[in-house]
Structure formats: structure tokens, C-alpha cells
Amino acid sequence: MTARKTKNPAAKKAAVKTANGSTSVNKPGVISTIVDCISKDKGSTVDETLAVLTRKFPDRDPAGMRKTALIQSNKQKTSKEVVDGRGTVFYKRR
């Protein structure tokens, strides 16, 4: 007996599991969420970005996400400024 091939390649592609075992396709990740936060008109501080990340990814460690937010904000920014009451605000101007 031979295995039958799937005639619908889209169904086959959707059924392929990713490395962590989920079958989801292209959900936004942590780094893209950080870039979205600092791309807003008013920019974003690390604490504001961390608040968004902890709401969006509750299963991840907040301390690790804070480190990632700090590193990626510095790496992805086009400018930054210190604002009274907010702290260091990172911007990514388009």
C-alpha cells in the first residue's frame, strides 16, 4: 500500500508544525511588537513596551522580555530623548 499525496498544497503547508510544536502561521513575535511600539508617533519607553509585551505574551518571563525590549529598542531606534515623567523614549521614524 502506498501513501496518498494531498492534492491541496495549502492544506499541507498549514498542517506543518513549527519548531515549538504549534501549527500557527506567522503570528507577530516579540521583536516585531517592540518595533511597533517604538514606531508610534509618541514613541515608547522600555516600561511601556514591557507592559504591551506582558499583555500580549503572558506565558513568557517578564524579566527576559524587559532585557529584550531594552536591547532591541536601542538597536531599532532612529532617535531617543529623555522626557520628564516618562524617562528615555525611543523612536523609530519612518
C-alpha positions in Angstrom: 0.0 0.0 0.0 1.4 3.4 -0.9 0.7 6.7 0.8 -1.6 9.2 -0.9 -0.4 12.6 -1.6 -2.5 15.6 -0.6 -3.9 17.3 -3.7 -4.3 20.6 -1.8 -0.8 22.1 -1.1 -2.3 24.9 1.0 -3.8 22.4 3.5 -0.5 20.5 3.6 1.5 23.7 4.3 -0.8 24.8 7.1 -0.6 21.4 8.8 3.2 21.6 9.1 4.3 22.1 12.7 6.8 24.7 13.7 9.8 24.0 15.8 7.9 24.6 19.1 5.1 22.3 18.1 2.4 24.8 17.3 0.6 24.9 13.9 0.1 28.7 13.9 1.3 30.6 10.8 3.2 33.9 11.1 1.9 35.4 14.3 3.7 38.6 15.3 6.6 38.0 17.7 8.3 39.9 20.5 10.7 41.9 18.4 8.1 43.0 15.8 5.9 44.1 18.8 8.8 46.1 20.1 9.3 47.8 16.7 5.5 48.5 16.5 5.7 50.2 20.0 8.6 52.5 19.2 7.2 53.3 15.8 4.2 55.2 17.2 4.2 58.9 16.9 4.8 59.4 20.7 7.5 56.7 20.8 7.7 54.3 23.7 9.8 53.7 26.9 11.1 50.3 27.9 8.5 50.1 30.7 5.6 51.0 28.3 6.9 48.4 25.8 7.1 45.8 28.6 3.5 46.4 29.6 2.4 45.7 26.0 4.6 42.6 25.8 3.3 41.1 29.1 -0.3 41.6 27.9 0.5 40.0 24.5 2.8 37.2 25.7 1.6 36.2 29.2 3.5 32.9 29.1 6.9 34.5 28.8 9.2 35.7 31.5 8.8 39.5 32.1 12.5 39.8 33.1 13.7 38.3 29.9 11.3 40.4 27.8 12.5 43.5 29.6 16.1 42.7 28.6 15.0 42.0 25.0 12.9 45.3 24.9 15.9 47.3 26.1 18.4 45.8 23.7 16.0 45.9 20.7 14.8 49.4 21.4 18.4 50.6 21.3 19.1 48.6 18.2 16.0 49.5 16.2 15.7 53.2 17.2 16.4 56.1 14.9 16.4 58.6 17.8 15.8 58.8 21.5 15.2 61.6 24.1 14.7 62.0 27.8 11.2 63.2 28.7 10.2 64.4 32.2 7.8 62.0 33.7 8.3 59.2 31.2 12.1 58.6 31.1 14.0 57.7 28.0 11.7 57.5 25.0 12.8 55.5 21.9 11.5 56.5 18.4 11.7 54.7 15.1 10.9 57.3 12.4 9.7 56.1 9.1 
